[in-house]
Structure formats: C-alpha cells, structure tokens
C-alpha cells in the first residue's frame, strides 16, 4: 500500500470534527439558539486572541487554549468598560469585538515573522 492511499487525520481535522459535533449537539438540544450561542462563543472568545497568538511560534492546541483563557479574563472586562460609555450592551459587545479584531490584525501585521518579542 502506498503512502498516497493512506488518509491522514491531523489536528486541524480533529478541531473541525469537534466543532461540527458541538454544533450538532447544540442544535439537537437547544435548536437554533444553541447554534447561535456556539458560533458567538467561537467568534467572540476564540478568533480575536487566536489571531493575536498566531504571531507567535505556538502549536494550534496552545493557541486555542491560551486564546480561550485570555479571552475569559479580558472580554468581560472590555465589554464592561465599553458598556459604561455606551448605553447598549449589545453595541458594546460589537464594539469590543471590532476593537479586538482590528487590534489583533494590527499586532499580527507588525510582529509577524520576528523571532521573539521578549528577547
């Protein structure tokens, strides 16, 4: 059997499989509200800091775990302080998300490819 016939199952495929299983679970238990919640958590809690941590030489698993735990601390804090300035909490969540995405892309643009930030 040649090497080309073997199916490779890496970490990216596993993450996609876990995401699909999570979406199916939330859909079966909570209908479309659960799917919206799962997508919202993914967008708000993983994506901004994953983009930020993509500038560093980390494995995918490390980026996912670090981005989740960093965002657990920072997202509510940022949303709280922006909601003190704005009246609507939904608007402050959107503004916080946009600030984090733009900040992550700016950081990634200027620090991508450097050997180390702390040396």
Backbone as numpy.savetxt, mean C-alpha at the origin, in Angstrom:
# Nx Ny Nz CAx CAy CAz Cx Cy Cz
11.96 -33.65 -18.73 11.10 -32.47 -18.73 11.99 -31.23 -18.73
11.71 -30.32 -19.59 12.55 -29.13 -19.69 12.13 -28.08 -18.68
12.99 -27.11 -18.52 12.74 -26.03 -17.55 11.61 -25.11 -17.98
11.34 -25.02 -19.26 10.31 -24.10 -19.74 8.91 -24.61 -19.45
8.74 -25.91 -19.26 7.42 -26.48 -19.00 7.00 -26.36 -17.54
7.94 -26.08 -16.65 7.61 -25.97 -15.23 6.97 -24.62 -14.95
5.94 -24.64 -14.13 5.26 -23.41 -13.76 5.92 -22.85 -12.51
6.33 -21.61 -12.60 6.96 -20.98 -11.45 5.91 -20.23 -10.66
5.97 -20.37 -9.36 5.01 -19.73 -8.46 5.82 -18.93 -7.45
5.95 -17.64 -7.72 6.76 -16.78 -6.87 5.93 -15.99 -5.89
6.58 -15.04 -5.27 5.94 -14.23 -4.24 4.89 -13.30 -4.84
5.11 -12.80 -6.04 4.12 -11.92 -6.66 2.83 -12.66 -6.96
2.94 -13.88 -7.44 1.76 -14.68 -7.70 1.02 -15.01 -6.41
1.78 -15.27 -5.34 1.18 -15.55 -4.04 0.43 -14.34 -3.50
1.00 -13.16 -3.66 0.34 -11.92 -3.21 -0.94 -11.69 -4.00
-0.91 -11.92 -5.31 -2.11 -11.77 -6.13 -3.17 -12.79 -5.72
-2.75 -14.01 -5.45 -3.69 -15.04 -5.01 -4.32 -14.68 -3.67
-3.53 -14.17 -2.73 -4.05 -13.75 -1.43 -5.02 -12.58 -1.60
-4.69 -11.64 -2.47 -5.58 -10.51 -2.72 -6.91 -10.95 -3.32
-6.87 -11.86 -4.28 -8.10 -12.36 -4.88 -8.92 -13.14 -3.85
-8.26 -13.96 -3.04 -8.97 -14.70 -1.99 -9.60 -13.76 -0.98
-8.90 -12.68 -0.64 -9.46 -11.70 0.29 -10.68 -11.01 -0.30
-10.59 -10.63 -1.56 -11.74 -9.99 -2.21 -12.95 -10.93 -2.28
-12.70 -12.20 -2.58 -13.80 -13.17 -2.63 -14.40 -13.35 -1.24
-13.54 -13.46 -0.22 -14.03 -13.61 1.15 -14.89 -12.43 1.57
-14.39 -11.22 1.34 -15.16 -10.04 1.72 -16.44 -9.91 0.92
-16.41 -10.32 -0.35 -17.63 -10.26 -1.15 -18.67 -11.26 -0.65
-18.23 -12.47 -0.33 -19.18 -13.48 0.13 -19.76 -13.14 1.50
-18.98 -12.53 2.36 -19.47 -12.23 3.70 -20.15 -10.87 3.84
-19.67 -9.88 3.09 -20.15 -8.52 3.30 -20.67 -7.85 2.03
-20.73 -8.57 0.94 -21.20 -8.05 -0.34 -20.24 -6.97 -0.86
-20.77 -6.01 -1.59 -19.91 -5.00 -2.22 -19.28 -4.04 -1.22
-19.90 -3.89 -0.06 -19.31 -3.02 0.97 -17.99 -3.59 1.45
-17.92 -4.90 1.58 -16.68 -5.55 1.98 -15.59 -5.43 0.93
-15.98 -5.52 -0.34 -15.01 -5.35 -1.43 -14.48 -3.92 -1.43
-15.36 -2.95 -1.25 -14.93 -1.55 -1.18 -13.99 -1.32 0.00
-14.30 -1.94 1.13 -13.44 -1.82 2.30 -12.06 -2.41 2.05
-12.03 -3.58 1.43 -10.75 -4.24 1.13 -9.92 -3.40 0.16
-10.55 -2.88 -0.87 -9.84 -2.04 -1.84 -9.40 -0.74 -1.19
-10.25 -0.17 -0.34 -9.88 1.06 0.36 -8.69 0.88 1.29
-8.67 -0.24 2.00 -7.52 -0.53 2.87 -6.27 -0.70 2.04
-6.40 -1.40 0.94 -5.25 -1.59 0.05 -4.73 -0.26 -0.46
-5.63 0.59 -0.94 -5.21 1.88 -1.49 -4.65 2.82 -0.43
-5.31 2.90 0.71 -4.92 3.88 1.71 -3.77 3.41 2.58
-3.72 2.13 2.90 -2.73 1.67 3.86 -1.49 1.03 3.23
-1.60 0.49 2.04 -0.44 -0.18 1.46 0.26 0.65 0.39
-0.47 1.18 -0.53 0.11 1.78 -1.74 1.02 2.97 -1.45
0.63 3.98 -0.66 1.52 5.15 -0.51 2.88 4.81 0.10
2.89 4.00 1.15 4.16 3.69 1.78 4.91 2.58 1.05
4.21 1.76 0.27 4.89 0.80 -0.58 5.68 1.53 -1.66
5.09 2.57 -2.24 5.81 3.38 -3.22 7.01 4.07 -2.57
6.81 4.55 -1.35 7.89 5.19 -0.61 9.02 4.19 -0.32
8.69 2.99 0.14 9.70 1.99 0.48 10.31 1.31 -0.74
9.72 1.53 -1.91 10.27 0.95 -3.13 11.60 1.61 -3.50
11.89 2.75 -2.90 13.16 3.42 -3.16 14.33 2.70 -2.50
14.04 1.89 -1.51 15.09 1.20 -0.77 15.23 -0.23 -1.27
16.35 -0.83 -0.95 16.64 -2.19 -1.38 16.03 -3.18 -0.39
14.73 -3.39 -0.48 14.02 -4.30 0.41 13.29 -5.36 -0.42
13.01 -6.49 0.20 12.21 -7.52 -0.46 10.74 -7.10 -0.47
9.97 -7.75 -1.31 8.55 -7.40 -1.43 7.83 -7.61 -0.11
8.15 -8.71 0.58 7.49 -8.98 1.86 7.78 -7.90 2.88
9.03 -7.46 2.92 9.42 -6.40 3.85 8.71 -5.10 3.52
8.61 -4.78 2.25 7.91 -3.55 1.85 6.44 -3.59 2.27
5.79 -4.74 2.07 4.38 -4.85 2.44 4.17 -4.73 3.94
4.97 -5.45 4.72 4.82 -5.42 6.17 5.17 -4.04 6.72
6.30 -3.48 6.29 6.70 -2.16 6.78 5.69 -1.09 6.37
5.19 -1.17 5.14 4.23 -0.15 4.70 2.95 -0.24 5.51
2.51 -1.45 5.85 1.30 -1.59 6.64 1.49 -1.01 8.05
2.60 -1.34 8.70 2.79 -0.88 10.08 3.14 0.61 10.16
3.83 1.13 9.18 4.07 2.57 9.15 2.76 3.32 8.95
1.93 2.80 8.06 0.67 3.49 7.77 -0.33 3.38 8.90
-0.27 2.32 9.69 -1.16 2.23 10.85 -0.91 3.39 11.81
0.34 3.80 11.93 0.65 4.92 12.81 0.45 6.28 12.18
0.78 6.42 10.92 0.78 7.74 10.31 -0.53 8.16 9.64
-1.24 7.24 9.04 -2.48 7.60 8.34 -3.50 8.21 9.29
-3.82 7.58 10.43 -4.80 8.22 11.32 -4.34 9.58 11.84
-3.05 9.71 12.08 -2.51 10.98 12.56 -2.67 12.08 11.51
-2.32 11.77 10.27 -2.43 12.75 9.20 -3.90 13.10 8.93
-4.76 12.08 8.92 -6.18 12.34 8.69 -6.76 13.18 9.82
-6.35 12.91 11.05 -6.86 13.69 12.19 -6.49 15.16 12.06
-5.21 15.44 11.77 -4.79 16.83 11.71 -5.37 17.56 10.49
-5.53 16.87 9.39 -6.15 17.51 8.23 -7.64 17.72 8.47
-8.28 16.80 9.19 -9.70 16.99 9.48 -9.94 18.14 10.46
-8.91 18.52 11.19 -9.02 19.71 12.04 -9.06 20.98 11.18
-8.43 20.94 10.01 -8.44 22.08 9.09 -9.67 22.08 8.19
-10.05 20.89 7.74 -11.22 20.76 6.86 -12.41 20.27 7.69
-13.60 20.48 7.18 -14.80 20.09 7.92 -15.12 18.62 7.71
-14.97 18.13 6.51 -15.38 16.78 6.16 -14.26 15.77 6.41
-14.61 14.66 7.03 -13.63 13.61 7.27 -13.30 12.89 5.96
-14.30 12.69 5.10 -14.04 12.06 3.81 -13.10 12.89 2.96
-13.27 14.18 2.99 -12.38 15.07 2.25 -10.98 15.04 2.83
-10.86 14.95 4.14 -9.53 14.90 4.75 -8.84 13.57 4.46
-9.60 12.48 4.33 -9.00 11.21 3.93 -8.48 11.30 2.50
-9.24 11.90 1.61 -8.81 12.07 0.23 -7.59 12.96 0.13
-7.58 14.06 0.86 -6.44 14.98 0.84 -5.20 14.29 1.42
-5.38 13.52 2.49 -4.26 12.79 3.07 -3.69 11.78 2.09
-4.58 11.06 1.40 -4.14 10.09 0.41 -3.35 10.77 -0.70
-3.86 11.88 -1.20 -3.16 12.61 -2.27 -1.81 13.14 -1.80
-1.75 13.66 -0.58 -0.48 14.14 -0.04 0.53 13.00 0.06
0.10 11.85 0.55 1.01 10.72 0.69 1.47 10.18 -0.65
0.57 10.09 -1.62 0.95 9.59 -2.95 1.93 10.54 -3.62
1.64 11.83 -3.60 2.53 12.81 -4.24 3.87 12.83 -3.52
3.84 12.80 -2.19 5.10 12.78 -1.43 5.92 11.54 -1.69
5.25 10.40 -1.83 5.97 9.15 -2.12 6.61 9.18 -3.50
5.88 9.70 -4.49 6.46 9.78 -5.83 7.61 10.78 -5.88
7.49 11.88 -5.17 8.59 12.85 -5.13 9.82 12.25 -4.46
9.61 11.56 -3.34 10.73 10.91 -2.65 11.36 9.85 -3.53
10.53 9.06 -4.19 11.04 8.00 -5.06 11.83 8.57 -6.23
11.38 9.71 -6.76 12.07 10.31 -7.89 13.46 10.79 -7.51
13.60 11.39 -6.33 14.89 11.96 -5.95 15.84 10.96 -5.31
15.34 9.88 -4.72 16.22 8.95 -4.02 16.31 7.58 -4.66
15.68 7.35 -5.77 15.76 6.07 -6.45 17.15 5.88 -7.03
17.74 4.75 -6.76 19.04 4.43 -7.32 20.21 4.81 -6.44
20.01 5.53 -5.38 21.12 5.83 -4.49 21.41 4.61 -3.64
22.68 4.46 -3.26 23.07 3.26 -2.53 22.42 3.19 -1.17
22.56 4.24 -0.39 21.99 4.23 0.94 21.65 5.67 1.34
20.56 5.81 2.00 20.13 7.13 2.44 20.79 7.52 3.74
21.17 6.55 4.55 21.62 6.83 5.89 23.13 6.78 6.08
23.89 6.50 5.03 25.35 6.43 5.17 25.98 7.69 4.68
